[in-house]
Amino acid sequence: MTDLVNHPPHYQSDNGIECIDAIRASLGSEAFVAHCRATAMKYIWRTGRKDDAVQDLQKAIWYLQRAIDETRL
């Protein structure tokens, strides 16, 4: 089954690199945390405006967890 929250296939290159990893590598830690926080806010903002509100909230949590993990490095 496709995991649209943790590993959406449309954000992976043909050679297996995930977009989030490329973003992290290009931004550096501080900017990456800001990106994750902003993206979480985007998903919270749109909750209820699309068919799957639960998935939007799960994605927001996913991005907040990435920000937490990055901050702990």
Secondary structure as GFF3:
##gff-version 3
##sequence-region A 1 73
A	DSSP	three_ten_helix	9	11	.	.	.	ID=ss1
A	DSSP	alpha_helix	19	27	.	.	.	ID=ss2
A	DSSP	alpha_helix	29	46	.	.	.	ID=ss3
A	DSSP	alpha_helix	53	72	.	.	.	ID=ss4
###
